[in-house]
Amino acid sequence: MNNRKSRTQYAIKNIGFSTYNKILSLILSFISRTVFIQYLGSGYLGLNGLFSDVLNLLSMADLGFGVAMAYSFYEPLAHDDKKKVAALVTFYKRAYTVIALVVTIVGLLLIPFLPYLINLSKPIDHINLYYLFSLANVVASYISVHKTTILSADQRNYVVVKITMVTSIIQTILQIVVLVLFKSYLAYLIVGTFFVWFNNLYASHIASKEYPYINEKVELSKADRKDIYKNISSVFIYKVSNVLLTATDNLLISVLVGTVAVGYYSNYQMIQTRVIEFYTLLFSSITASIGNLIITEGYDKRYRVFNTAQSVSFITSGIIVPCYTILISSFIGIWLGQKYVLDTWTTLAIGLNTYFSCVMQPLWSYREATGLYRKTKWIMVICAIENLVLSVILGRAWGVAGILFASAFSRATTYIWYEPKILFKEYFNRGTNKYYLDLAVNTIFVLILIAIGFTISKIFTPRNFLTWCVEAIVIFAISCVSSLFIYRKSEGAQRILSFIKRKILRK
């Protein structure tokens, strides 16, 4: 009982701080992006997006240590085994020192190949220097992760979030100032790099203060190291495949369509990322709690919690995805101008990928908490290969839309049906027929809402943010009412309503 209460309290606190952080991040992103485009233009915007994908590919060098590390902390933290936690920190510190060196070396070796990835009508000077500062940001992410991961694994990610909120505000303000005063992309990157390093070092200091025993040098047993290496090998294969699936779109767009097109797509992608971050904060905030749940509870309790989370996912997908898909282009047109608006098919492709990222979140939370990578790694390899082949074929035929539809199709035909099968068998001791049926119904429901929304949106011709808000309210109201009505009697929804009623009555 106390364990359950603790999990709930930590989850609520993590969700609360994550929500504040996402709202702040959204506001800062809009302000920063607007100033960036105004003072530097779409060429630099495309370059920025391209570097992000190149460096995401470099992040594969951590060999899956990040996921394996969080997973390995759950059990010793649950049992207050300080000696093993300290041993794990010592082990991961050495590992990430090597990883940082590897990333630096590989990143430097990629410099001669940058001209083959950049496709601009007007060349940009000092590209190699800009790339080096972007590379420094990636290396910075490895200097403290062996300590700060403990906070997340111990259901206290809100501590890291508070630090990030403060540094993000200061960083964005200073970046805007240097853009306005100097119109310099280099100065913009220098400020960003400084705050990435500062944020990580300070978060590491806080972790050391909260868990002083992690500073002790304790050697990890051979058995524990062997188990970690098993996890890492599986996670590495999974992660490489996932990065090839998610971090190659901008590269392919740059090569097949043009680097400026990367900039146009990156505006949609920025908002898509923020929407998904808002959506996933609920599920990512309870991942550590699920890790604790898997260790301490049986099949029935695990399934009930999953079913509740999935009900929330179905309801919110029916609200968020139609709203994003229908409203995004008119918003971009008002915000940046019609020049930056992508065609309807590309917008639909982005919306479809957004849906898959949203509706699968409960399952992915369990995947993170259970270490399911060992049994699902090869399906991700198939998905990545399928995506690359289809992206090249469809990208040549249909441009940006073809590349993005290839990603959605690859997901739908591989891990989206395979991962649930493994999870339900191993951790719920149940079949998946009901889950697949519910997922199919929800997908059709969301597509119908999008079709209805596009029909209704033809009535509106937003010319400013006020008229766009009117359109947004109408689309949101239709999506919200429809989704809540359809799922009002679902088991998960009823459980959520009961929980809310108990809280209200208690007050």
C-alpha positions in Angstrom: 0.0 0.0 0.0 2.8 2.4 0.9 4.6 1.4 -2.3 1.6 2.2 -4.4 1.1 5.6 -2.7 4.8 6.4 -3.2 4.6 5.6 -6.9 1.4 7.7 -7.3 2.9 10.7 -5.5 6.2 10.6 -7.5 4.3 10.2 -10.8 2.1 13.2 -10.1 5.1 15.3 -9.1 7.0 14.3 -12.2 4.0 14.9 -14.4 3.5 18.3 -12.8 7.0 19.6 -13.3 7.2 18.0 -16.8 4.1 19.9 -17.8 5.4 23.2 -16.7 8.7 22.5 -18.5 6.9 21.5 -21.7 4.8 24.7 -21.7 7.8 26.8 -21.1 9.8 24.9 -23.7 6.9 25.4 -26.3 6.8 29.2 -25.7 10.6 29.5 -25.8 10.8 27.5 -29.0 8.3 29.7 -30.8 10.0 32.8 -29.8 13.5 31.5 -30.6 12.4 30.0 -34.0 10.7 33.2 -35.0 13.8 35.4 -34.3 16.0 32.7 -35.8 14.1 32.8 -39.2 13.8 36.5 -39.2 17.6 37.2 -38.7 19.2 34.1 -40.3 16.7 32.8 -42.9 15.5 29.3 -44.1 19.0 28.2 -45.3 20.4 28.3 -41.7 17.2 26.8 -40.5 17.6 23.8 -42.8 21.3 23.5 -41.8 20.3 23.4 -38.2 17.8 20.6 -38.8 20.3 18.6 -40.9 22.9 18.8 -38.2 20.3 17.6 -35.7 19.8 14.4 -37.7 23.5 13.8 -38.3 24.2 14.1 -34.6 21.3 11.9 -33.7 22.9 9.2 -35.8 26.1 9.8 -33.8 24.2 9.3 -30.6 24.1 5.6 -31.6 27.6 5.4 -30.2 26.3 5.1 -26.6 25.5 1.4 -27.6 22.2 1.6 -25.7 23.9 2.2 -22.4 21.3 4.9 -21.5 18.3 2.6 -21.6 20.2 -0.3 -20.1 21.5 1.9 -17.3 18.0 3.2 -16.2 16.7 -0.4 -16.3 19.6 -1.7 -14.2 19.0 0.9 -11.5 15.3 0.0 -10.9 15.9 -3.1 -8.7 18.8 -1.9 -6.5 16.9 1.4 -5.9 13.7 -0.5 -5.0 15.7 -2.6 -2.5 17.9 0.3 -1.3 21.0 -1.5 -2.3 23.4 1.4 -2.1 26.5 -0.6 -2.8 25.2 -1.9 -6.1 24.0 1.5 -7.1 27.5 2.9 -6.5 29.0 0.0 -8.4 26.7 0.7 -11.4 27.6 4.4 -11.3 31.4 3.6 -11.4 30.9 1.2 -14.2 28.8 3.6 -16.3 31.1 6.5 -15.7 34.0 4.6 -17.3 31.7 3.5 -20.2 30.5 7.0 -20.9 34.1 8.4 -20.9 34.9 6.0 -23.7 31.7 6.8 -25.5 32.4 10.6 -25.4 35.8 10.0 -26.9 34.3 7.7 -29.6 31.6 10.2 -30.5 34.2 13.0 -30.7 36.5 11.0 -33.0 33.7 9.7 -35.3 32.1 13.2 -35.4 35.4 14.7 -36.5 35.8 12.0 -39.2 32.4 13.0 -40.7 33.5 16.5 -41.5 34.8 15.7 -45.0 31.4 14.2 -45.9 29.2 17.2 -44.9 29.3 18.8 -48.4 27.6 15.6 -49.8 24.7 16.0 -47.4 24.1 19.7 -47.8 22.0 20.8 -50.8 21.7 24.6 -50.9 21.4 26.9 -53.9 23.3 29.6 -51.9 26.4 28.3 -50.0 26.9 29.1 -46.3 30.4 29.8 -45.0 32.0 28.3 -41.9 29.8 25.2 -42.0 32.5 23.0 -40.4 32.8 25.4 -37.4 29.1 25.4 -36.9 29.1 21.6 -37.0 31.9 21.4 -34.3 29.8 23.4 -31.9 26.8 21.2 -32.6 29.0 18.2 -32.0 30.1 19.6 -28.6 26.5 19.6 -27.5 26.2 15.9 -28.2 29.5 15.1 -26.3 28.2 17.2 -23.3 25.2 14.9 -23.0 27.5 12.1 -21.9 29.4 13.8 -19.1 26.9 13.5 -16.3 24.3 11.0 -17.5 25.7 8.2 -15.3 24.6 10.2 -12.2 21.5 12.1 -13.3 19.9 8.8 -14.6 19.6 7.8 -10.9 17.2 10.6 -10.3 14.9 9.5 -13.1 15.1 5.8 -12.2 14.3 6.7 -8.6 11.1 8.5 -9.8 12.6 11.9 -9.1 13.0 13.3 -12.6 11.4 16.5 -11.5 14.7 17.5 -9.9 16.4 17.4 -13.3 13.4 19.2 -14.9 13.6 22.1 -12.5 17.2 22.7 -13.4 16.5 22.5 -17.1 13.6 25.0 -16.9 15.8 27.7 -15.4 18.8 27.2 -17.8 16.4 27.0 -20.8 15.0 30.5 -20.0 18.4 32.1 -19.6 19.7 30.3 -22.7 16.8 31.4 -25.0 17.0 35.0 -23.8 20.7 35.2 -24.5 20.4 33.4 -27.9 17.7 35.9 -28.9 19.9 38.8 -27.8 23.0 37.6 -29.8 20.8 37.0 -32.9 19.3 40.5 -32.7 22.6 42.3 -32.0 25.1 40.2 -34.1 22.9 38.2 -36.5 25.5 35.5 -35.9 24.7 31.7 -36.1 28.1 31.1 -34.5 27.2 33.2 -31.4 23.9 31.5 -31.2 25.6 28.1 -31.1 28.2 29.2 -28.6 25.5 30.3 -26.1 23.7 27.0 -26.6 26.8 24.9 -26.1 27.7 26.7 -22.9 24.3 26.1 -21.3 24.2 22.5 -22.4 27.4 21.9 -20.5 26.4 24.0 -17.5 23.0 22.2 -17.2 24.6 18.8 -17.3 27.4 19.6 -14.8 25.0 21.2 -12.3 22.5 18.3 -12.6 25.4 16.0 -11.9 26.3 18.0 -8.8 22.7 17.8 -7.5 22.7 14.0 -8.0 25.9 13.6 -6.1 24.5 15.7 -3.3 21.2 13.8 -3.1 23.0 10.4 -3.3 26.4 10.9 -1.8 27.2 7.2 -1.8 27.4 7.2 -5.6 30.8 9.0 -5.4 32.4 5.9 -3.9 34.3 3.7 -6.3 32.8 0.2 -6.0 33.5 -2.5 -8.6 30.6 -4.2 -10.2 30.5 -8.0 -10.1 31.2 -10.1 -13.2 27.7 -11.5 -13.2 26.2 -8.0 -13.1 28.5 -6.8 -15.9 27.5 -9.8 -18.0 23.8 -9.1 -17.5 24.3 -5.4 -18.5 26.2 -6.4 -21.6 23.3 -8.7 -22.6 20.9 -5.8 -22.3 23.2 -3.4 -24.1 23.6 -5.7 -27.1 19.9 -6.0 -27.5 19.3 -2.3 -26.9 22.1 -1.3 -29.3 20.5 -3.3 -32.2 17.1 -1.8 -31.3 18.5 1.7 -30.9 20.5 1.7 -34.2 17.3 0.6 -36.0 15.2 3.2 -34.3 17.6 6.0 -35.1 17.8 4.9 -38.7 14.0 5.0 -38.7 13.6 8.4 -37.0 16.8 10.4 -37.6 17.2 9.9 -41.4 14.2 11.8 -42.6 16.0 15.2 -42.7 19.1 13.6 -44.3 17.0 12.1 -47.1 15.0 15.3 -47.6 18.2 17.3 -47.9 19.7 14.9 -50.4 16.6 14.1 -52.5 14.6 17.4 -52.2 16.9 20.1 -50.8 18.3 21.5 -47.6 15.8 24.4 -47.6 13.0 21.8 -47.6 14.5 20.5 -44.4 14.0 24.0 -42.9 10.3 24.1 -44.0 9.7 20.6 -42.6 11.6 21.4 -39.4 8.9 24.0 -38.5 6.2 21.4 -38.6 8.6 19.0 -36.9 9.3 21.4 -34.1 5.6 21.7 -33.3 5.1 18.0 -33.8 7.9 17.3 -31.3 6.4 19.7 -28.7 3.0 18.1 -29.1 4.4 14.6 -28.7 6.5 15.8 -25.7 3.4 17.1 -24.0 1.6 13.9 -24.8 4.3 11.6 -23.6 5.2 13.4 -20.4 2.4 11.5 -18.7 3.8 8.1 -19.8 7.5 9.0 -19.4 6.8 10.3 -15.9 5.4 6.9 -14.9 8.1 4.7 -16.5 10.1 4.4 -13.3 6.9 3.7 -11.4 6.2 0.9 -13.9 9.7 -0.5 -13.4 8.9 -0.7 -9.7 5.4 -2.2 -10.5 6.9 -4.9 -12.6 9.2 -6.0 -9.8 6.6 -5.9 -7.0 3.3 -6.8 -8.6 1.7 -9.7 -10.6 0.2 -10.1 -14.0 -3.3 -8.8 -13.2 -2.1 -5.6 -11.6 0.4 -4.9 -14.4 -2.4 -5.4 -17.0 -4.9 -3.2 -15.2 -2.4 -0.3 -15.1 -1.5 -0.8 -18.7 -5.2 -0.9 -19.7 -5.8 2.4 -17.9 -2.9 4.0 -19.6 -4.0 2.7 -23.0 -7.5 4.1 -22.5 -6.0 7.5 -21.8 -3.9 7.1 -25.0 -6.9 6.3 -27.1 -8.9 9.2 -25.8 -6.1 11.8 -26.1 -5.0 10.5 -29.5 -8.6 11.3 -30.8 -8.2 14.8 -29.6 -4.5 15.8 -30.2 -3.8 14.1 -33.6 -6.9 15.6 -35.5 -6.2 19.0 -34.0 -2.6 19.0 -35.0 -3.1 17.6 -38.5 -5.9 20.0 -39.4 -4.6 23.2 -37.7 -0.9 23.1 -38.3 -0.7 24.4 -41.9 -2.9 27.4 -41.2 -0.9 28.2 -38.1 2.4 28.0 -40.0 0.9 30.3 -42.7 -0.1 32.9 -40.2 3.1 32.6 -38.1 5.8 32.5 -40.8 4.0 33.1 -44.1 2.5 31.0 -46.9 6.0 30.3 -48.2 6.6 27.9 -45.3 3.4 25.9 -45.7 3.7 22.3 -46.9 1.1 20.6 -49.1 -1.8 18.6 -47.7 -0.4 15.2 -48.4 2.8 16.0 -46.5 0.7 17.3 -43.6 -1.3 14.1 -43.5 1.9 12.0 -43.5 3.2 14.0 -40.5 -0.1 13.6 -38.8 0.0 9.8 -39.3 3.5 9.5 -37.8 2.3 11.7 -34.9 -0.6 9.3 -34.3 1.7 6.3 -34.1 4.0 8.1 -31.7 1.1 9.0 -29.5 -1.0 5.8 -29.4 2.0 3.5 -28.7 3.2 5.4 -25.7 1.8 3.1 -23.0 3.4 0.1 -24.6 6.7 2.0 -25.0 6.6 2.9 -21.3 6.3 -0.8 -20.4 9.1 -1.6 -23.0 11.4 0.9 -21.3 10.6 -0.4 -17.8 10.8 -4.2 -18.6 13.8 -4.2 -20.9 11.8 -5.8 -23.7 14.5 -4.9 -26.2 16.0 -8.4 -26.1 12.9 -9.9 -27.8 11.9 -7.0 -30.2 15.3 -5.9 -31.5 15.2 -7.8 -34.9 11.7 -6.4 -35.8 13.2 -2.9 -35.5 16.0 -3.9 -37.9 13.4 -5.0 -40.4 11.5 -1.8 -39.9 14.6 0.4 -40.4 15.6 -1.4 -43.6 12.1 -1.2 -45.0 11.9 2.5 -44.1 15.2 3.3 -45.9 14.3 1.4 -49.1 10.7 2.9 -49.2 11.9 6.4 -48.4 14.3 6.5 -51.3 11.7 5.0 -53.7 8.7 7.2 -52.5 11.0 10.2 -51.9 12.0 10.3 -55.5 8.4 9.9 -56.6 6.6 12.2 -54.1 9.2 14.2 -52.3 8.9 15.0 -48.6 5.4 13.4 -48.4 6.8 10.1 -49.8 9.6 10.0 -47.3 7.3 10.6 -44.4 4.6 8.1 -45.6 7.4 5.5 -45.9 8.1 5.9 -42.2 4.5 5.5 -41.2 4.0 2.4 -43.4 7.2 0.8 -42.1 6.0 1.3 -38.5 2.5 -0.1 -39.2 3.8 -3.2 -40.9 6.5 -4.2 -38.3 6.8 -3.3 -34.6 3.4 -1.8 -34.1 1.8 -5.3 -34.3 4.8 -7.3 -33.0 5.8 -5.5 -29.8 2.4 -5.9 -28.1 2.4 -9.6 -28.8 5.6 -10.0 -26.8 4.7 -7.7 -24.0 1.3 -9.3 -23.4 2.7 -12.8 -23.4 5.7 -12.1 -21.1 4.3 -9.6 -18.6 0.5 -9.8 -18.8 0.0 -13.5 -19.5 -2.8 -12.6 -22.0 -3.5 -12.7 -25.7 -3.5 -9.6 -27.9 -6.7 -9.9 -30.0 -8.6 -7.4 -28.0 -5.7 -4.9 -28.0 -5.4 -5.2 -31.8 -9.1 -4.7 -32.3 -9.1 -1.6 -30.0 -6.1 -0.2 -31.9 -7.7 -0.7 -35.3 -11.0 0.9 -34.1 -9.1 3.9 -32.7 -7.1 4.3 -35.9 -10.3 4.4 -38.0 -11.9 6.7 -35.5 -9.0 9.2 -35.7 -8.9 9.1 -39.5 -12.7 9.8 -39.6 -12.2 12.8 -37.2 -9.4 14.1 -39.5 -11.6 13.8 -42.6 -14.5 15.6 -40.8 -12.1 18.3 -39.5 -10.7 19.0 -42.9 -14.3 19.4 -44.3 -15.2 21.8 -41.5 -12.0 23.7 -41.8 -12.9 24.7 -45.4 -15.4 27.1 -43.9 -12.6 29.0 -42.2 -10.0 31.1 -43.9 -7.8 32.2 -41.0 -6.0 35.5 -41.7 -4.7 36.2 -38.2 -4.3 34.4 -34.9 -7.7 35.5 -33.7 -9.6 33.8 -36.5 -7.2 30.8 -36.3 -8.2 30.5 -32.6 -11.8 30.3 -33.6 -11.1 27.5 -36.0 -9.0 25.8 -33.3 -11.7 26.0 -30.7 -14.3 24.4 -33.1 -12.0 21.6 -34.2 -10.9 20.9 -30.6 -14.5 20.9 -29.3 -15.6 18.4 -32.0 -12.6 16.1 -31.4 -12.9 16.3 -27.6 -16.6 15.6 -27.4 -16.4 12.8 -30.0 -13.4 11.1 -28.3 -14.9 11.3 -24.8 -18.3 10.1 -26.0 -16.8 7.0 -27.8 -14.6 6.0 -24.9 -16.7 7.1 -21.9 -17.5 3.5 -20.9 -14.1 2.0 -21.4 -12.6 0.1 -18.5 -9.7 2.5 -18.2 -11.8 5.6 -18.4 -14.1 4.3 -15.7 -11.1 3.7 -13.5 -9.8 7.2 -14.1 -13.2 8.7 -13.3 -13.4 6.7 -10.1 -9.9 7.9 -9.0 -10.9 11.5 -9.7 -14.2 11.1 -7.7 -12.3 9.6 -4.7 -9.9 12.5 -4.7 -12.7 15.1 -4.9 -14.8 13.4 -2.1 -11.7 13.1 0.1 -11.3 16.9 -0.1 
